[in-house]
Amino acid sequence: MLQRGFDVEIFEQASELTEVGAGIQISPNGNRALDSIGAFETLKQLSCKAERKEVRLWNSGKTWKLFDLGPAGVARYGYPYLTVYRPDLLTVCADAVRRLKPEAIHLNARIAGFEEKNGQIVLSLENGQKVTGDGLIGCDGVNSVVRRLTAADEPSQYPGLMIWRGVIPLDSVPTHMRESMAVNWIGPNGHVVHYPLREGEILNLAATIERPVWDEDAWSVEGRKAQCHEDYAGWHDDVHTLIEAAPRLLKWAYLTRKPLTRYSNGRATLLGDACHPTLPFLAQGAVMALEDGVVLARCLEKYGDVEIAFAKYEKARLVRDNAMVAGATDMTSRFHNQDYRDPEKADAFIDREWSAEAVEQRYEWLFTYNCDTAEI
Ligand SMILES: Cc1cc2nc3c(=O)[nH]c(=O)nc-3n(C[C@H](O)[C@H](O)[C@H](O)COP(=O)(O)OP(=O)(O)OC[C@H]3O[C@@H](n4cnc5c(N)ncnc54)[C@H](O)[C@@H]3O)c2cc1C
């Protein structure tokens, strides 16, 4: 938006810009959006271009190729599939903002509410400060305050799924686990994803498990390795090697919400997890937020009027965002399936659900989208 000549102020509740020390996958459509805002080339230098993605059976380690991430992916989509250390993504994006407007990001600035008055938004911060502007974009995550004030809906829900998250120095795992690729271990009640970050210096571990009840005090807490090993009892030794090698594990609850039928209400709209929080099983939550941002900026440039632009943005994004969320939820029964207990049933299920054609159908529409040229 700053690039297109709009003045923007960003209000962030945290006292400093930090991200969880974990990895994130940025598929070609996300990298196209990053390129559109001038952040792709820098991020590419800091990230890891894994060669391929594989699926492995939880107990035997039997392996199936999922898709190419290297040159074949670039040839097909124009951009690579990167695996990125989250703090690097945040730094690159924040730097891109500060280059254009050094004082744009306000920290310790928690939004408490807003009202629309005389064709303006009056934003109230928790510290009592009031800020006036032409429009408000709520990109305040799954428990968005702006969403609560613009859409009448229910609060976020724990879906009975949680994730163990850790980063592991690559030199602390055996050599056969150091290959530059992303791996999805699939099993009866959980799945384990790992991929290299930072030119292969570290490995990201993201291990999802079904846990019907969340009984921790917070949605994210320090995890105990013994409990993580227990969650993956019977899984391949490589999975336990990774758990053991993690210097630290976080135990993290997923949160979901019902899909929205509207994002925009007058001069306020929503973006990212605030309007389409998702299970990360297509690895598209942040990527969709990036696409949202580019499309929203284009709508403001094209239509000028904030209310019209917000309505056009909603029209351009809502169906795609909600289809992604539904697709990610659908992936649960492919990542976790009781058929994986029986080697023959597992083979049949994987041949059907993870075949090249099935995978293409699930990902092609995501990866080929161009946020710079999509109809608005
Ligand atoms: C385990 C896991 C793995 C994932 N993997 C991937 C992946 O590989 N690829 C991918 O694309 N996505 C992935 N995602 C999803 C991705 O992390 C999210 O979709 C993305 O972070 C959403 O970004 P956001 O900016 O909308 O929200 P957030 O990242 O939640 O940011 C919201 C910001 O708003 C601030 N805020 C909240 N309330 C207020 C307030 N009242 N006032 C001021 N500030 C406020 C918060 O402090 C925060 O900085 C994954 C998610 C998880 C949990």
The ligand as an ORCA input file, in Angstrom:
! r2SCAN-3c Opt
* xyz 0 1
  C       2.160    -24.767     13.127
  C       1.804    -23.836     12.033
  C       2.424    -23.974     10.800
  C       2.109    -23.114      9.757
  N       2.730    -23.267      8.557
  C       2.449    -22.424      7.547
  C       3.134    -22.530      6.304
  O       4.012    -23.393      6.146
  N       2.810    -21.644      5.307
  C       1.863    -20.675      5.480
  O       1.615    -19.905      4.547
  N       1.193    -20.563      6.662
  C       1.466    -21.391      7.688
  N       0.826    -21.250      8.883
  C      -0.206    -20.213      9.040
  C       0.405    -18.848      9.328
  O       1.290    -18.901     10.426
  C      -0.707    -17.853      9.600
  O      -1.710    -17.980      8.642
  C      -0.148    -16.428      9.569
  O       0.776    -16.239     10.611
  C      -1.281    -15.418      9.669
  O      -0.721    -14.142      9.658
  P      -1.569    -12.904     10.186
  O      -0.642    -11.740     10.042
  O      -2.885    -12.871      9.557
  O      -1.816    -13.201     11.737
  P      -0.770    -13.326     12.915
  O       0.509    -13.945     12.428
  O      -1.488    -13.997     14.030
  O      -0.429    -11.827     13.310
  C      -1.389    -11.027     13.949
  C      -0.649     -9.880     14.612
  O      -1.616     -9.011     15.194
  C      -1.189     -8.661     16.488
  N      -2.420     -8.346     17.248
  C      -3.377     -9.208     17.671
  N      -4.335     -8.546     18.311
  C      -3.984     -7.236     18.298
  C      -4.592     -6.051     18.800
  N      -5.766     -6.055     19.449
  N      -3.957     -4.865     18.600
  C      -2.740     -4.811     17.937
  N      -2.127     -5.910     17.466
  C      -2.761     -7.103     17.628
  C      -0.433     -9.869     16.987
  O       0.438     -9.550     18.056
  C       0.285    -10.304     15.738
  O       1.522     -9.669     15.579
  C       1.125    -22.111      9.946
  C       0.503    -21.962     11.186
  C       0.849    -22.811     12.228
  C       0.170    -22.636     13.560
*
